[in-house]
Amino acid sequence: MSTFKFLRLAGLLAFLPFIVAAPAASDCTGTISSLDDVAAAVKCTTVNINAFTVPAGKTFDLSLADGTTVNMQGDVKFAVKNWDGPLFQVSGKSITFNGNGHTFDGNGASYWDGQGGNGGVTKPAPMMKIKISGTYSNVKVLNSPARVYSVSNPAQLTMSQLTIDNSAGDNPNSASGGKAAGHNTDGFDCSTTNLIIQDSTIHNQDDCLAINKGSNIVFQRNTCIGGHGISVGSISSDVTVSGITISNNVIQDNDQALRIKTKADASGSTVSNITYSGNTATGIRKYGVIIDQARPASYPDTLGTPGTGVKLSGVNFVGSTNSISVNSGAKRVAVNCGSGACSGTWDWSALKVSGGSAGTMNYSGIKNFSQ
């Protein structure tokens, strides 16, 4: 290169912005004892959380470097304010989050009015937004104001040995008009892929699990108490749900045990390859198994005129027996498919339902099962 061309190139480069790579997270330990500590702590790849109270109306937001390990070393409480939330949010890739049995306390009793998200005071919902890949384990959530976990992991995530304790919401309070004070306290709302939830206990007043869209989701060896059961849905328009495994769960004193619910006016959606194996349910108040394509605006009404815009296939009860016992006033199984919306042969050979009375089933593709 001639001296002239070199000098000309050097002159041009002088006008370009000077670019510096973002500094990598440090191999250090950050400690959080208040929200003031968060910004410095998340620069480290080990983060320890001590006991403290999050101020009212603030989100405890952890935006973590890839590969960070988080250890809870005390309980975190959230002061009360009527706002949308969330109360806690964590994001990052390849994260190891260990609660060590400690608690996120949502002070739910200060919000509960028997209406959940349907009215009354504004409640932070969801309480917990989980946006990590890796593992999230040994965490207790106590008394969420409304919905507990919203999960939208960026890659494979395993959530295990978790406790959701909203049992106090089973009782009425001065604001709930004689109804259970807790309402809309869904355990896990999932719109994601590559997720495992296992070995956990959920006591609440709504769905234990609700899958709204996604694929490759496993829900196994969990205990669901007091709520509305394990649900695929509600399914809205233009979503896909596939490859869902619900296995070896214990469902106690819920409205439903196992449910698939799609909105009557939904269109352009598909639900396929839903597998149930080894689940046990007792004390079921309304339906042992319900598949309903007529979720209306007047929810929780059921079994109305079904829609046809959600295509449903491959719903199977196979492997270990799914044993469901319903109460005397409940229906064992109800299936309400829209015309042409359900397809294929469904193997229900591993489903046994006792108690109550037979429900209506309008799909002829179900094989190896009778009420």
Sine and cosine of phi, psi and omega as CSV:
sin_phi,cos_phi,sin_psi,cos_psi,sin_omega,cos_omega
0.00,0.00,0.72,-0.70,-0.01,-1.00
-0.94,0.35,0.36,-0.93,0.01,-1.00
-0.87,0.49,-0.59,0.80,-0.01,-1.00
-0.90,0.43,-0.73,0.69,-0.01,-1.00
-0.91,0.42,-0.61,0.79,0.01,-1.00
-0.89,0.46,-0.72,0.70,-0.02,-1.00
-0.91,0.41,-0.59,0.81,0.02,-1.00
-0.91,0.41,-0.68,0.73,0.02,-1.00
-0.89,0.46,-0.67,0.74,0.01,-1.00
-0.89,0.46,-0.59,0.81,0.02,-1.00
-0.92,0.39,-0.63,0.77,0.03,-1.00
-0.91,0.40,-0.67,0.74,-0.01,-1.00
-0.89,0.45,-0.46,0.89,-0.02,-1.00
-0.90,0.43,-0.39,0.92,-0.03,-1.00
-1.00,-0.01,-0.14,0.99,0.02,-1.00
-0.98,0.21,0.53,-0.85,0.03,-1.00
-0.91,0.42,0.60,-0.80,0.01,-1.00
-0.99,0.16,0.88,-0.48,-0.10,-0.99
-0.97,-0.24,0.78,-0.62,0.04,-1.00
-0.84,-0.54,0.77,-0.63,0.02,-1.00
-0.89,0.46,0.59,-0.81,0.04,-1.00
-0.89,0.46,0.67,-0.74,-0.02,-1.00
-0.90,0.43,0.64,-0.77,0.04,-1.00
-0.96,0.29,0.39,-0.92,0.06,-1.00
-0.89,0.46,0.55,-0.83,-0.05,-1.00
-1.00,0.05,0.51,-0.86,0.08,-1.00
-0.99,0.14,0.95,0.32,-0.05,-1.00
-0.68,-0.73,0.05,-1.00,0.03,-1.00
-0.90,-0.43,0.84,-0.54,0.07,-1.00
-0.97,-0.24,0.63,-0.78,-0.04,-1.00
-0.88,-0.47,0.74,-0.67,-0.01,-1.00
-0.92,-0.39,0.89,-0.45,0.09,-1.00
-0.85,-0.52,0.00,1.00,0.10,-0.99
-0.25,-0.97,0.19,-0.98,0.03,-1.00
-0.89,0.45,-0.40,0.92,0.02,-1.00
-0.90,0.43,-0.35,0.94,-0.06,-1.00
-1.00,0.02,-0.18,0.98,-0.20,-0.98
-0.91,0.42,-0.74,0.67,-0.11,-0.99
-0.84,0.55,-0.66,0.75,0.01,-1.00
-0.97,0.24,-0.63,0.78,-0.09,-1.00
-0.90,0.43,-0.61,0.79,-0.08,-1.00
-0.97,0.26,-0.01,1.00,0.14,-0.99
-0.99,0.16,-0.16,0.99,0.00,-1.00
-0.98,-0.21,0.36,-0.93,0.01,-1.00
-1.00,-0.08,0.00,1.00,0.24,-0.97
-0.81,-0.59,0.80,-0.60,-0.02,-1.00
-0.80,-0.60,0.84,-0.54,0.06,-1.00
-0.96,-0.29,0.73,-0.69,-0.02,-1.00
-0.94,-0.35,0.90,-0.44,0.07,-1.00
-1.00,0.04,0.17,-0.99,0.05,-1.00
-0.91,0.41,0.73,-0.68,0.12,-0.99
-0.23,-0.97,0.15,-0.99,0.02,-1.00
-0.93,-0.38,0.79,-0.61,0.04,-1.00
-0.98,0.17,0.77,-0.64,-0.02,-1.00
-0.87,0.50,0.47,-0.88,-0.01,-1.00
-0.85,0.53,0.70,-0.72,0.06,-1.00
0.98,0.19,0.17,0.99,0.00,-1.00
-0.91,-0.41,0.55,-0.83,0.10,-0.99
-0.99,-0.12,0.77,-0.64,0.18,-0.98
-0.98,0.17,0.99,-0.17,-0.18,-0.98
-0.92,-0.39,0.91,-0.42,0.03,-1.00
-0.95,-0.31,0.96,-0.28,0.11,-0.99
-0.98,-0.20,0.99,-0.17,-0.25,-0.97
-0.99,-0.10,0.50,-0.87,0.14,-0.99
-0.95,0.33,0.48,-0.88,0.02,-1.00
-0.84,0.55,0.69,-0.73,0.07,-1.00
0.99,0.12,0.18,0.98,-0.03,-1.00
-0.96,0.28,0.58,-0.81,0.16,-0.99
-0.96,-0.29,0.79,-0.62,0.01,-1.00
-0.91,-0.41,0.76,-0.65,0.04,-1.00
-0.84,-0.54,0.86,-0.52,0.15,-0.99
-0.99,0.14,0.76,-0.65,0.00,-1.00
-0.87,-0.49,0.16,0.99,0.04,-1.00
-0.16,-0.99,0.15,-0.99,-0.03,-1.00
-1.00,0.10,0.61,-0.79,0.04,-1.00
-0.93,-0.36,0.80,-0.59,0.03,-1.00
-0.92,-0.39,0.43,-0.90,-0.02,-1.00
-0.87,-0.50,0.85,-0.53,0.07,-1.00
-0.92,0.38,0.35,-0.94,-0.23,-0.97
-1.00,-0.09,0.73,-0.68,0.17,-0.99
-0.41,-0.91,0.60,-0.80,0.06,-1.00
-0.99,0.15,0.98,-0.17,-0.01,-1.00
-0.43,-0.90,0.08,-1.00,-0.14,-0.99
-0.98,0.18,-0.41,0.91,-0.05,-1.00
0.99,0.16,-0.28,-0.96,0.11,0.99
-0.97,0.23,0.20,-0.98,0.08,-1.00
-0.99,0.11,-0.54,0.84,-0.02,-1.00
-0.65,-0.76,0.62,-0.78,0.07,-1.00
-0.58,-0.82,0.69,-0.72,0.05,-1.00
-0.70,-0.71,0.70,-0.72,0.00,-1.00
-0.67,-0.74,0.41,-0.91,0.00,-1.00
0.57,-0.82,0.18,-0.98,-0.04,-1.00
-0.90,-0.44,0.59,-0.81,0.02,-1.00
0.82,0.57,0.76,0.65,-0.05,-1.00
-1.00,-0.09,0.63,-0.77,0.19,-0.98
-0.93,-0.36,0.94,-0.33,-0.05,-1.00
-0.92,-0.40,0.92,-0.39,-0.04,-1.00
-0.89,-0.45,0.91,-0.41,0.01,-1.00
-0.98,0.19,-0.24,0.97,0.00,-1.00
0.79,0.61,0.52,0.86,0.03,-1.00
0.99,0.16,0.05,1.00,-0.02,-1.00
-0.99,0.17,0.16,-0.99,-0.26,-0.97
-0.86,-0.51,0.66,-0.75,0.32,-0.95
-0.99,-0.17,0.91,-0.42,-0.08,-1.00
-0.97,-0.22,0.92,-0.38,-0.08,-1.00
-1.00,0.04,0.01,1.00,0.01,-1.00
0.82,0.57,0.61,0.79,-0.11,-0.99
-0.83,0.55,-0.57,0.82,-0.04,-1.00
-0.87,0.50,-0.39,0.92,0.03,-1.00
-0.97,0.24,-0.24,0.97,0.01,-1.00
-0.95,-0.32,-0.49,0.87,-0.21,-0.98
-0.87,0.49,0.74,-0.67,0.03,-1.00
-0.60,-0.80,0.26,0.97,0.00,-1.00
0.98,0.20,0.03,1.00,-0.06,-1.00
-0.92,-0.39,-0.27,0.96,-0.01,-1.00
0.83,0.56,-0.77,-0.63,0.01,-1.00
-1.00,0.05,0.12,0.99,-0.06,-1.00
-1.00,-0.01,-0.03,1.00,-0.02,-1.00
0.36,-0.93,-0.28,-0.96,-0.02,-1.00
0.93,0.36,-0.50,-0.87,-0.04,-1.00
-0.96,0.28,0.45,-0.89,0.08,-1.00
-0.95,0.32,0.73,-0.68,-0.06,-1.00
-0.85,-0.52,0.71,-0.71,0.06,-1.00
-0.87,0.49,0.87,-0.49,-0.04,-1.00
-0.48,-0.88,0.78,-0.63,-0.04,1.00
-0.95,0.31,0.29,-0.96,0.09,-1.00
-0.96,0.28,-0.64,0.77,-0.14,-0.99
-0.80,-0.61,0.88,-0.48,0.11,-0.99
-0.97,-0.24,0.86,-0.51,-0.03,-1.00
-0.94,-0.34,0.91,-0.41,-0.08,-1.00
-0.76,-0.65,0.70,0.71,-0.02,-1.00
-0.86,-0.50,0.32,-0.95,0.31,-0.95
-0.94,-0.33,0.31,-0.95,-0.04,-1.00
0.90,-0.43,-0.80,-0.60,0.00,-1.00
-0.70,-0.71,0.54,-0.84,0.03,-1.00
-0.64,-0.77,0.91,-0.42,-0.20,-0.98
-0.54,-0.84,0.32,-0.95,0.16,-0.99
0.85,0.52,0.66,0.75,-0.01,-1.00
-0.90,-0.44,0.65,-0.76,0.12,-0.99
-0.92,-0.38,0.72,-0.70,0.16,-0.99
-0.93,-0.37,0.81,-0.58,-0.03,-1.00
-0.91,-0.41,0.80,-0.60,0.18,-0.98
0.80,0.59,0.92,0.38,0.09,-1.00
-0.95,0.31,0.58,-0.81,0.03,-1.00
-0.87,0.49,-0.64,0.77,0.06,-1.00
-0.48,-0.88,-0.81,-0.59,-0.02,-1.00
-0.83,0.56,0.57,-0.82,-0.11,-0.99
-1.00,-0.07,-0.98,0.18,-0.12,-0.99
-0.98,-0.22,0.77,-0.64,0.28,-0.96
-0.94,-0.33,0.84,-0.54,-0.13,-0.99
-0.90,-0.43,0.83,-0.56,0.05,-1.00
-0.59,-0.81,0.91,0.41,-0.09,-1.00
-0.94,0.35,0.61,-0.79,-0.01,-1.00
-0.98,0.19,-0.31,0.95,0.04,-1.00
-0.40,-0.92,-0.17,-0.99,-0.10,-0.99
-0.79,0.61,0.76,-0.65,0.03,-1.00
-0.70,-0.72,0.71,-0.71,0.14,-0.99
-0.90,-0.44,0.85,-0.53,0.05,-1.00
-0.94,-0.34,0.83,-0.56,-0.14,-0.99
-0.55,-0.83,0.42,-0.91,0.08,-1.00
0.80,0.60,0.75,0.66,0.01,-1.00
-0.97,-0.24,0.46,-0.89,0.10,-1.00
-0.81,-0.59,0.77,-0.64,0.19,-0.98
-0.90,-0.44,0.91,-0.41,-0.06,-1.00
-0.88,-0.47,1.00,-0.05,0.13,-0.99
-0.94,-0.35,0.48,0.88,-0.08,-1.00
-0.88,0.48,-0.51,0.86,0.02,-1.00
-0.89,0.45,-0.41,0.91,0.02,-1.00
-0.96,0.27,-0.11,0.99,0.08,-1.00
-0.93,0.38,-0.42,0.91,-0.08,-1.00
-1.00,-0.05,0.52,-0.85,0.09,-1.00
-0.95,0.31,0.34,-0.94,0.15,-0.99
-0.73,-0.68,-0.10,-0.99,-0.11,-0.99
-0.92,0.39,-0.28,0.96,-0.04,-1.00
-0.97,-0.24,-0.07,1.00,-0.18,-0.98
-0.98,-0.21,0.06,1.00,0.08,-1.00
0.86,0.51,0.60,0.80,0.03,-1.00
1.00,0.06,-0.17,0.98,0.04,-1.00
-1.00,0.07,0.24,-0.97,0.14,-0.99
-0.81,0.58,0.73,-0.68,-0.07,-1.00
-0.93,0.37,-0.64,0.77,0.04,-1.00
-0.97,0.24,0.61,-0.79,-0.03,-1.00
-0.38,-0.93,0.52,-0.85,-0.05,-1.00
0.82,0.57,0.60,0.80,-0.03,-1.00
-0.99,-0.11,0.78,0.63,0.01,-1.00
-0.76,0.65,0.66,-0.75,0.01,-1.00
-0.95,0.31,-0.87,0.48,-0.03,-1.00
-0.76,-0.65,0.87,-0.49,0.17,-0.99
-0.97,-0.25,0.87,-0.49,-0.16,-0.99
-0.83,-0.55,0.81,-0.59,0.15,-0.99
-0.73,-0.68,0.99,0.15,-0.26,-0.97
-0.27,-0.96,-0.04,-1.00,0.09,-1.00
-0.72,-0.69,0.35,-0.94,0.12,-0.99
0.84,0.54,0.87,0.50,-0.05,-1.00
-0.76,-0.65,0.70,-0.71,0.15,-0.99
-0.85,-0.52,0.78,-0.63,0.13,-0.99
-0.86,-0.52,0.84,-0.54,-0.14,-0.99
-0.50,-0.86,0.39,-0.92,0.19,-0.98
0.82,0.57,0.68,0.74,-0.09,-1.00
-0.80,-0.60,0.32,-0.95,0.00,-1.00
-0.84,-0.55,0.79,-0.62,-0.07,-1.00
-0.80,-0.60,0.90,-0.43,0.09,-1.00
-0.89,-0.46,0.93,-0.36,-0.12,-0.99
-0.47,-0.88,-0.20,-0.98,-0.06,-1.00
-0.82,-0.57,0.40,0.92,0.05,-1.00
-0.46,-0.89,-0.38,-0.92,-0.03,-1.00
-0.85,0.53,0.71,-0.70,0.15,-0.99
-0.92,0.38,-0.72,0.69,0.09,-1.00
-0.70,-0.72,0.69,-0.73,0.13,-0.99
-0.74,-0.67,0.88,-0.47,0.03,-1.00
-0.97,-0.23,0.91,-0.41,-0.07,-1.00
-1.00,-0.09,-0.48,0.88,0.14,-0.99
-0.22,-0.98,0.27,-0.96,0.07,-1.00
0.79,-0.62,-0.04,-1.00,-0.06,-1.00
-0.48,-0.88,0.30,-0.96,0.03,-1.00
0.81,0.59,0.84,0.54,0.01,-1.00
-0.89,-0.46,0.78,-0.63,0.00,-1.00
-0.87,-0.49,0.77,-0.64,0.05,-1.00
-0.82,-0.58,0.96,-0.29,-0.18,-0.98
-0.62,-0.79,0.58,-0.81,0.11,-0.99
0.85,0.52,0.57,0.82,0.06,-1.00
-0.97,-0.23,0.33,-0.94,0.07,-1.00
-0.88,-0.48,0.82,-0.57,-0.03,-1.00
-0.91,-0.41,0.84,-0.54,-0.10,-0.99
-0.82,-0.58,0.78,-0.63,0.28,-0.96
0.99,0.12,-0.08,1.00,-0.15,-0.99
-0.97,-0.23,-0.68,-0.73,-0.08,-1.00
-0.93,-0.38,0.16,0.99,0.08,-1.00
1.00,-0.06,-0.16,-0.99,-0.03,-1.00
-0.99,-0.16,0.85,-0.52,-0.17,-0.99
-0.83,-0.56,0.65,-0.76,0.34,-0.94
-0.98,-0.18,0.92,-0.40,-0.07,-1.00
0.91,-0.42,0.04,-1.00,0.25,0.97
-0.96,0.27,0.65,-0.76,-0.03,-1.00
-1.00,-0.10,0.83,-0.56,0.04,-1.00
-0.99,-0.15,-0.25,-0.97,-0.05,-1.00
-0.98,0.22,0.51,-0.86,0.19,-0.98
0.87,0.50,0.67,0.74,0.09,-1.00
-0.77,-0.63,0.33,-0.94,0.03,-1.00
-0.81,-0.58,0.71,-0.70,0.14,-0.99
-0.80,-0.60,0.79,-0.61,-0.01,-1.00
-0.39,-0.92,0.44,-0.90,0.08,-1.00
0.91,0.41,0.79,0.61,-0.02,-1.00
-0.96,-0.30,0.77,-0.64,0.04,-1.00
-0.87,-0.50,0.85,-0.53,0.02,-1.00
-0.89,-0.46,0.95,-0.30,-0.17,-0.99
-0.62,-0.78,0.63,-0.78,0.17,-0.98
0.84,0.54,0.58,0.81,0.08,-1.00
-1.00,-0.10,0.42,-0.91,0.08,-1.00
-0.92,-0.39,0.81,-0.59,-0.09,-1.00
-0.85,-0.53,0.90,-0.44,-0.11,-0.99
-0.85,-0.52,0.79,-0.62,0.16,-0.99
0.82,0.58,0.74,0.68,0.06,-1.00
-0.96,-0.29,0.30,-0.95,0.10,-0.99
-0.89,0.45,-0.77,0.64,0.09,-1.00
-0.86,-0.51,0.37,-0.93,0.17,-0.98
-1.00,0.01,-0.87,0.50,-0.09,-1.00
-0.75,-0.66,0.75,-0.66,-0.14,-0.99
-0.59,-0.81,0.62,-0.78,0.24,-0.97
-0.85,-0.53,0.82,-0.57,-0.06,-1.00
-0.73,-0.68,0.80,-0.59,0.02,-1.00
-0.82,-0.57,0.56,-0.83,-0.06,-1.00
-0.95,0.30,0.66,-0.75,-0.06,-1.00
-0.88,0.48,-0.52,0.86,-0.05,-1.00
-0.99,-0.16,0.15,0.99,0.00,-1.00
-0.95,0.30,0.45,-0.89,0.04,-1.00
-0.55,-0.83,0.39,-0.92,0.10,-0.99
0.94,0.33,0.39,0.92,-0.04,-1.00
-0.89,-0.46,0.42,-0.91,0.06,-1.00
-0.72,-0.69,0.62,-0.78,0.10,-0.99
-0.79,-0.62,0.84,-0.54,-0.09,-1.00
-0.51,-0.86,0.42,-0.91,0.10,-0.99
0.84,0.55,0.89,0.45,0.08,-1.00
-0.96,-0.27,0.87,-0.49,-0.10,-0.99
-0.88,-0.48,0.78,-0.62,0.05,-1.00
-0.90,-0.44,0.74,-0.68,0.00,-1.00
-0.49,-0.87,0.77,-0.64,0.18,-0.98
0.94,0.33,0.32,0.95,0.02,-1.00
-0.99,0.11,0.55,-0.83,0.00,-1.00
-0.80,-0.60,0.75,-0.66,-0.02,-1.00
-0.71,-0.70,0.65,-0.76,0.06,-1.00
-0.67,-0.74,0.43,-0.90,0.06,-1.00
0.92,0.39,0.53,0.85,-0.06,-1.00
-0.98,0.18,0.78,-0.63,-0.21,-0.98
-1.00,0.03,-0.47,0.88,-0.11,-0.99
-0.83,-0.56,-0.85,0.52,-0.05,-1.00
-0.65,-0.76,0.72,-0.69,0.12,-0.99
-0.93,0.38,-0.82,0.57,0.11,-0.99
-0.76,-0.65,0.76,-0.65,0.07,-1.00
-0.71,-0.70,0.79,-0.61,0.11,-0.99
-0.86,-0.51,0.93,-0.38,-0.19,-0.98
-0.72,-0.69,0.89,-0.46,0.02,-1.00
-0.99,-0.14,0.45,0.89,-0.07,-1.00
-0.79,-0.61,0.53,0.85,0.02,-1.00
-0.88,0.48,0.90,-0.43,-0.12,-0.99
-0.99,-0.15,0.09,-1.00,0.10,-0.99
-0.89,0.45,-0.42,0.91,-0.02,-1.00
-1.00,0.00,0.42,0.91,0.07,-1.00
-0.71,0.71,0.70,-0.72,0.36,0.93
-0.99,-0.10,0.37,0.93,0.11,-0.99
-0.84,0.54,0.53,-0.85,-0.06,-1.00
-0.72,-0.69,0.25,-0.97,0.17,-0.98
0.85,0.52,0.65,0.76,0.14,-0.99
-1.00,0.06,-0.50,-0.87,0.03,-1.00
-0.97,0.24,0.88,-0.47,-0.10,-0.99
-0.98,0.21,0.50,-0.86,0.11,-0.99
-0.99,0.11,0.14,-0.99,-0.03,-1.00
-0.84,-0.55,0.12,0.99,-0.13,-0.99
-1.00,0.00,-0.03,1.00,0.08,-1.00
-0.91,-0.43,0.89,-0.46,-0.02,-1.00
-1.00,0.04,0.83,-0.56,-0.13,-0.99
-0.87,-0.49,0.80,-0.61,-0.01,-1.00
-0.49,-0.87,0.35,-0.94,0.12,-0.99
0.91,0.42,0.72,0.69,0.07,-1.00
-0.99,-0.15,0.95,-0.33,-0.17,-0.98
-0.78,-0.62,0.64,-0.76,0.16,-0.99
-0.93,-0.35,0.98,-0.19,-0.13,-0.99
-0.68,-0.74,0.12,-0.99,0.00,-1.00
0.98,0.22,-0.70,-0.71,0.01,-1.00
-0.92,0.39,0.52,-0.85,-0.08,-1.00
-0.89,0.45,0.72,-0.69,0.19,-0.98
-1.00,-0.01,0.93,-0.37,-0.10,-1.00
-0.94,-0.33,0.89,-0.46,-0.10,-0.99
-0.80,-0.59,0.78,-0.63,0.06,-1.00
-0.89,-0.46,0.83,-0.56,-0.03,-1.00
-0.94,-0.33,0.39,-0.92,0.00,-1.00
-0.94,0.33,0.20,-0.98,-0.14,-0.99
-0.88,0.47,-0.53,0.85,-0.01,-1.00
-1.00,-0.03,0.11,0.99,-0.09,-1.00
-0.99,-0.13,0.26,-0.96,0.11,-0.99
-0.99,-0.14,0.60,-0.80,-0.01,-1.00
-0.95,0.31,-0.83,0.55,-0.03,-1.00
-0.61,-0.79,0.67,-0.74,0.12,-0.99
-0.71,-0.70,0.75,-0.67,0.03,-1.00
-0.77,-0.64,0.83,-0.55,-0.09,-1.00
-0.75,-0.66,0.99,0.13,-0.03,-1.00
-1.00,-0.03,0.62,-0.79,0.17,-0.99
-0.94,0.34,0.39,-0.92,-0.05,-1.00
-0.85,0.53,0.90,-0.44,0.02,-1.00
0.97,0.24,0.03,1.00,-0.08,-1.00
-1.00,0.09,-0.39,0.92,0.07,-1.00
-0.97,-0.23,0.65,-0.76,-0.08,-1.00
-0.57,-0.82,0.33,-0.94,0.06,-1.00
0.99,0.10,0.06,-1.00,0.05,-1.00
-0.99,-0.10,0.79,-0.61,0.01,-1.00
-0.95,-0.30,0.83,-0.56,-0.01,-1.00
-1.00,-0.02,0.92,-0.38,0.01,-1.00
-0.92,-0.39,0.54,0.84,-0.07,-1.00
-0.93,0.37,-0.36,0.93,-0.04,-1.00
-0.96,-0.26,0.54,0.84,0.06,-1.00
-0.87,-0.50,0.82,-0.58,0.10,-0.99
-0.76,-0.65,0.83,-0.56,-0.04,-1.00
-0.81,-0.58,0.74,-0.67,-0.03,-1.00
-0.79,-0.62,0.29,-0.96,0.01,-1.00
1.00,0.07,0.02,-1.00,0.09,-1.00
0.81,0.59,-0.56,-0.83,0.01,-1.00
-0.67,-0.74,0.29,-0.96,-0.03,-1.00
-0.94,0.34,0.63,-0.78,0.12,-0.99
-0.99,-0.14,0.03,-1.00,0.00,-1.00
-1.00,0.06,0.71,-0.70,0.06,-1.00
-0.80,-0.60,0.87,-0.49,-0.09,-1.00
-0.94,-0.34,0.28,0.96,0.01,-1.00
-0.88,-0.48,0.83,-0.56,-0.09,-1.00
-1.00,0.10,-0.10,0.99,-0.04,-1.00
-0.99,0.15,-0.01,1.00,0.02,-1.00
-0.99,0.15,0.83,-0.56,-0.07,-1.00
-0.87,-0.49,0.41,-0.91,0.12,-0.99
0.91,0.42,0.58,0.81,0.04,-1.00
-0.44,-0.90,0.63,-0.78,0.15,-0.99
-0.56,-0.83,0.50,-0.87,0.05,-1.00
-1.00,0.02,0.00,0.00,0.00,0.00
